Amino acid sequence: MRKRTLREIDFVGRRVFCRVDYNVPLRDGQVADDRRIRASLPTVGLLREGGARVVLASHLGRPKGQVRAEFSLRPVAEHLARLIGAPVRFPGVVQGEQAEGAVSALLPGEVLLLENLRFDPGEESNDAGFASALARLADIYVNDAFGAAHRAHASIVGVPQRVRPAVCGLLLERELAYLGALLEEPARPFLVLLGGAKVADKLPLVENLLERLDVLLIGGAMAHTFLAAQGLAVGRSYVEADQMPLVRALLERAAREGKRLVLPEDHVVTEEGRDAPTRIVERPGPQDVAQDIGPRTRARFAAEVRQARTVFWNGPLGRFEVGAFAEGTRALALALATAGGTSIVGGGDTAAAVRQFGVEERMTHVSTGGGAALEFLAGRALPGVEALEDAP
């Protein structure tokens, strides 16, 4: 069901509590990668231009309910101020009289960023008192933090339960539109490309999307479990033995439903525990560890991607952060960038990969939330989305 959006409400002069995802890397007290901050700028800009009194809130890292200087959002506030060309007030607290006074002093169009929400243990526990304290800072609630929408935390669930209207920001609206289209009527052929290490993380998504997709490509470390489930040699490559029964059931279902499931035909391997040179093999030997998909698989996967009209990709196809094992992921990133269809990239490592290979801007949509995207496409309700108002 569609949710109400920021563009559908009047927020002139009102205090707007906007949950953003500013969980960004810091280095030497400076923001090292500001992509998540930049992703929020359309929403922040719309609020400022519309005369809202903007109260931004985010978490950063895992301070575990304690105030820790290395997780302060002060460097983020300073960086945001440079991006928007205007001051960003930073009261240095999360809630209480000091925060309430700082919010009351805001003029229309001004911006304030609260301190790290996770400095208070009430954030992650969705404590009612903490949620009520945050709610006292707001007349309107906006969620623009898709990357945290799968967390039932106070700022994600507790505040919108207490503040109405509670609506989507522009980034969250965009995420739900693109990912939601994959669950409805994607242009066909619809191809899903999965990699990464853990089968357990991806199986719910595959089970939910299998009836909708036409082609499923599986690479990365998770492919080893699928290959082993078919009785094929994988050497000493990583295998999730406890997932084998579920994988076999999935393979049987895919065959039964006529879905094309394509696994690696060759691999780039090294011998375990040695600095041996890489080799390309069809099947890993007893001492081999597969580190990347091989050239034949790259060509097959790339050809499949180019024939699809809709592609969802989550998970690298090898250890792409190591140059010798980056070619599989690079080849598929380039193929997707030139395919011409709709290309939806999951967050996390996959988003990092398309950035590393210089093709991020050529994707239709790069999600800002890896875990949230997987939960959403697995058909699970996201607490942060469920807490928002439905559209009329």
KESE-776972 format. One record per residue: residue in one letter; x, y, z of N, C-alpha, C in turn. Coordinates in steps of 0.1 Angstrom, whole numbers, plus 5000, padded with zeros to 4 digits. Layout:
BEGIN
aXYZXYZXYZ ...
This chain:
BEGIN
m500849885000500050005000500950125000 r500650224992501450344990501350425003 k502550495007502550575019502550725015 r502050805024502050945022503450995021 t503651105013504951155011505051305016 l506251345017506551485021505851585012 r505751554999505151644990503651664991 e503051584999501651585001501151655013 i502051715021501651785033502251925034 d501652005043502052145045502952155057 f504152195055505052205066505652345069 v505052445063505652575064505652615079 g506752655084506952705098506852595108 r506752475104506552365114507852295117 r507952235129509152155133509052025126 v509951995118509951865111511051775115 f510751665122511751575127512051475115 c513251485109513551405097514651305101 r514251175101515251075104515951045091 v517251075091518151045080519150945083 d519950895073520950795075522350855073 y522850915083524250975083525250885089 n525050755088526050655093527150645083 v528050745084529150755074530450735080 p531450685072532850665078533450805081 l534150805092534950925096536450885096 r537250985092538650965093539351085097 d540151085108540751195114539851315116 g538651275121537651375125536951445113 q537051385101536351435089535551325083 v534551365075533751265068534551215056 a534651085056535551025046534750985033 d533450965034532550935023531250995026 d530851095018529551165021528351125012 r528451015006527350974997525950975004 r525950915016524650905023524151045027 i525051135030524651275033524151345021 r524851325010524351384997522951324993 a522751194996521451134992520251205000 s520551265011519451335018519251475014 l520051535006519951675002518651714995 p518151624986516851664980515751694991 t515651605001514651615011514951735020 v516251755024516651865033516351995025 g516651995012516452115004515052155003 l514152055001512752085000512152135013 l512652085024512152135037512652275039 r513852305036514352435038513652545030 e513552505017512952595008511452615011 g510852515017509452525020509152595034 g510252635041510052705053509852625065 a510252495065510252415077511352445086 r511152415099512252425109512752285110 v513852255104514352115102515152065113 v514751955119515451875129515851745124 l517151725121517651605115518151515126 a517951385125518451285135518951165128 s520051115133520650995127521450915138 h521850795135522850725143524150725136 l525150685143526550675137527250565144 g527550455137528350345144527550275154 r528350205163527750125174528250165187 p527850285193528450325206527750245217 k526750165215526150085225525550155237 g524850265234524150345244525050425253 q526250455249527250535256527650655248 v527950765254528550875247530050855245 r530350845232531750815228532150915217 a533150995220533551115212533751075197 e534350955195534650905181533450885173 f532250875179531050855172530150975172 s530651095175529951215175529551255161 l528351315159527951365146528351505143 r529151565152529651705150530351715136 p531251625132531851645119530851635108 v529851555110528751545099527951675098 a527651735110527051865109527851975102 e529151975105530052065098530052035083 h530151915079530151875065528851915058 l527751885065526451915059526352065057 a526852145066526752295065527452335052 r528652275049529352315037528552275025 l527852155025527152115014525952205011 i525252245021524052325018524352475018 g525552515022525952655022525152735032 a524952675044524152745054524552675068 p524452755079524752695092523852575095 v524452475102523752365107523952365122 r522852395130523052405144523252265150 f524152255160524452125166524452145181 p523352105188523252125202524152035210 g524651925204525551835211524851735220 v523451735220522751645228521651575219 v521051475224520051395217518651445221 q518351465234517051505239517151585251 g516051625257516051705269515951855267 e516051935278515852075277516752145267 q517952105267518952175258518552145243 a518152025240517651995226516352075223 e515452075233514152145231514352295229 g515252355237515552495235516152525222 a517052445217517752465204516752455193 v515752355194514752345183513852465184 s513452505195512552625197513152745190 a514452755191515152875185515252875170 l514952765164515052755149514052845142 l514552915132513652995123513352915111 p512252945104511852875092513052875082 g513352745077514452735067515752695074 e515852705087517052665094517152515097 v518352465099518552325101519352295114 l518952195121519652145133519851995131 l521051955136521251805136521551765151 l520751675156520851615169522151535170 e522651515182523751425184523351275181 n524251195180524051055177522950985186 l521950945179520750885186521250765194 r522150685190522550565197523450595209 f523650725213524350755225523350725237 d522050715234521050685244520650545242 p520650455252520250315250518750305246 g518050405248516550405245516350395230 e517350435222517150435207516950295202 e517950205205517850065200516849985206 s516450015219515449935226514049985223 n513950095215512650165213511950195226 d512650255235512150285248511050395247 a509950375253508750465252509150605257 g509850615268510250745273511150825263 f512150755258513050815248512250855235 a511350775230510650805219509750935221 s509150935233508351055237509151185238 a510351165243511251285244511651335230 l511851245220512151295207510851355200 a509751295203508451335197508151485202 r508651525214508451655218509151765210 l510051715201510851805192510151835179 a508951775177508451765163506951795162 d506551855151505151865147504851765136 i505851735128505751645117506951545117 y506651425113507751325112507951285097 v509251285093509651235080510751125081 n510551015075511550915074512250915061 d513550945060514250945048515550855049 a515450755059516550675062516250525058 f516150495045515850365041516850265047 g518050295048519050205053518850155067 a517950225074517650195088516150155090 a515450145079513950125080513649985084 h514549895084514249755089514549745104 r514949855111515149845125514049905133 a513549835143512449885151512949965162 h513650075159514250165169513250285172 a513550355183512750465187512550565177 s513550615170513450715160512850665147 i512750535145512150475133510750435135 v510350395147509050345150508350425161 g509050445171508450505183507950655180 v508750735174508450865171507250885162 p507250815150506050825141504750775147 q504850685158503650645165503050755173 r503850855176503450965185503351105177 v503851105165503751235158503051215144 r502051295142501351285129501251425123 p501451445110501651335100503051275101 a503051155096504351075095504451025081 v505451075074505451055059506851015054 c506950975042508150935035508851065030 g510251065032511051165025511251125011 l511951215003512051184989512951064986 l513951044994514850924992514150794995 l513450795006512650675010511550644999 e510950754994509950734984510550674971 r511750714968512350664956512750514958 e513250484970513650344972512350254971 l511350294977510150204977509550194963 a509650304955509150294941509950194933 y511250204933512050114925512049974930 l512249954943512249814948510849754947 g509849834950508449784949508049744935 a508649804925508349764911508849624908 l509849584915510449444913509449344918 l508549384928507649294933506249294926 e506149384917504849404910504949354896 e505249434886505349394872506649444865 p507749384869509049424862508949384848 a509649474839509749444825510549314824 r510149224814510749094813511549084800 p512649004800513048914811513548984824 f513148934835513548984848514648894853 l515848944855516948864860517448914874 v517748814882518248844895519748794896 l520648874900522048834901522448844915 l522848734921523248734935524648684937 g525348754946526748704950526848724965 g528148754969528348764984528648634990 a528748635003529148515010528048435016 k527048495022526048415030524748375022 v524648245020523348195014522148235023 a522448215036521348245046520748375045 d521548475041521048615040520148635027 k520448555017519748575004518648475001 l518548365008517548265005516148315006 p515848395017514448445017514048535005 l515048615001514748694989514548604977 v515348504975515148414963513848344964 e513448294975512248224977511048314973 n511148444977510048534974510048584960 l511148594954511248644940511148534929 l511348414933511448304923510248294914 e509048314919507848314910507848424901 r508548534904508448654896509648664885 l510748604889511948624880511948524869 d512748544859512948454847514248384848 v515248454852516648404853517248434866 l517948344872518648364885520148324882 l521048424884522448394883523048404897 i523848304901524448304914525948284913 g526648384919528148384919528648404933 g529848454935530448484948530548354956 a530848374969531048254978529748174979 m528548244978527348164980527148064969 a527748074958527647984947528247844951 h529247844960529847724963528847624970 t528047684979527047604985526047544975 f525647614965524747564955525447454947 l526747474943527447374936527647244944 a528047264957528247144966526847074967 a525747144968524447074969524146984957 q524747014946524646934934525646824933 g526546814943527546714943528746754935 l528946874932530146924924531246964933 a532446944929533646974937533847124938 v534147174950534347314953535747324961 g536447224963537747224970537547264984 r538347364988538247415002537447555002 s536747584992535947704992534847705003 y534447825007533547845018532147785014 v531647695022530347635020529547635033 e528247675032527447675044526647545045 a527247445052526747315052525247305057 d524947395067523647395073522547445064 q522947505053521947555043521747465032 m522447355031522347265020520947205018 p520247165028518947115026517947215019 l518047345024517247445018517647485004 v518947475001519447494988518947394978 r518947264982518547154974517047174971 a516247214981514847234979514547344969 l515447454970515247564961515547524947 l516647444945517047394932515847314926 e515247224934514147144929512947234925 r512747334933511547424930511847504917 a513047554915513347624903513147534891 a513647414892513447324880512047294878 r511247274889509847244888509047364881 e509447484884508747604879509347654866 g510347584861510947624848511747754849 k512347774860513247894861514647854858 r515247944850516647924846517647974857 l518347874863519247904874520647874869 v521547974868522847964862523947974873 l524747874874525847874884527247884876 p528247924884529647934877530047814870 e530647824858531247714851532747704853 d533347814857534847804860535147914871 h536347894876536647974888538148024887 v538348134894539748174897540048124911 v541148044912541447984925542848004929 t543047994942544447984948544447864957 e545647824961545747714971545647774984 e544847714993544647765006545947785014 g546047895021547147925029548447955023 r548447975009549647995002549548124993 d550648184991550748294981550948244967 a550248134964550448074951549848164940 p550248154928549648234917548248184915 t547448274909546048234906546048134894 r544948054894544747964883543347964879 i543047934867541647924862541347774860 v540247724867539947584867538447574865 e538047464859536547434858536047394871 r536747304878536247264892537447274901 p537347334912538447344922538947214926 g540247204928540847074933540747074948 p541246964954541046944969541647054977 q542747124973543347224980543047364976 d542147374966541847504960540747584967 v540847714967539847804972539447894961 a538147894957537647974947537548124952 q538148214944538148354948537348444939 d537048404927536348484918535748384907 i534748434900534248354888535248364877 g535348264869536248254858535748324845 p536648334835536248414823535048354815 r534948224815533748164808532448204815 t532448204828531348244836531048394834 r532148474834531948614832531148644819 a531648574809531048594795529548554795 r529248434802527948384802527048474810 f527448514822526648604830526448734823 a527448794817527348924810526348914799 a526348804791525448784780523948784786 e523748714797522448704803521948834807 v522848914813522449054818522049134806 r522749134795522449214784521149184777 q520649054779519449014773518249054782 a518449084794517349114804516849254802 r515649284806515049414806515049474820 t515049384830515149434844516149344851 v517049404858518049334866518149384880 f518049294890518449334904519649254907 w520649334913521949274916522249304931 n522649204938523049214952524149114955 g525349164958526449084962527549074952 p528749094956529949084946530148944942 l530748924931530948784925532348724929 g533148804936534448754941534948854951 r536148834955536748934965537249054957 f536349134953536549244944537549354950 e537649354963538549454969540049414967 v540249294962541649254959541749244944 g542649314938542749334924542749204916 a543449104921543448984913542148904912 f541248944921539948874922538748974919 a539049074912538049184910537349164896 e537949084887537449084873536049044871 g535548944879534148904878533149014881 t533449074892532549184897532549294887 r533849334882534049444873533249414860 a533449294855532749254842531249264843 l530649224854529249234855528749374857 a529549454864529249594866529249674853 l530149644844530249704831529149654822 a528849524823527749474815526449534818 l526149554831524949614836524849754832 a525949824832526049964829525649994814 t525949894806525749904791524549824786 a523749764795522749674791521549744785 g521149864790520049934784518749914791 g518649814800517349794807517349864820 t516449824829516349884842517349804851 s518249884858519249814866519149864880 i518749774889518649814904519749734911 v520549814919521649764926521449764941 g521549654948521449654962522549734969 g522349774981523349854988524549784992 g525249835002526349765008527549744999 d528049624998529249594990528949614975 t527749584971527449594957527449744952 a526949834961526949974958528450024958 a529249974967530650004967531349964954 a530949844949531549794937531249874925 v530049914923529749994911530350134912 r530550184924531250304926532750284923 q533350174928534750144925535050134910 f534150084903534350064888533850174880 g533350284886533050404879531750404871 v530750314875529550304868528250334876 e528450384888527250414896526250504889 e526750604883525750704876525050634864 r525550524860524850464848523850354852 m523650334865522650244870521350324872 t520250254870518950314872518750354886 h519050274895518950304909519950224917 v520650284926521550224936520950244950 s520550134956519950144969520850194980 t520350264989521150315000521150215012 g520350105011520250015022520349875018 g521449805021521649665017520749575024 g520849575038519949495046518449525044 a518149645044516749685042516249645029 a517049655018516549605005516349455005 l517249385011517049235011515749205019 e515549265030514249235038513049275030 f513049395023511949435016511649335004 l512649294997512449204986512149064990 a512449035002512048905008510548905012 g509849015011508449025014508149055028 r509249095036509049125050508649265052 a507849295061507449435065508649505071 l508949625067509949705073509249795083 p509649785096509049855107508950005104 g510050065098510050205096509050255085 v508750165076507750195066506350165071 e506150055078504850025084504350135093 a505350205100504950315110504450435103 l504650455090504150575083502750565079 e502150685076500750685072500550635058 d499450565056499150515042498550635034 a498750635021498150735013496650715012 p495950825011494450815010494050724999 
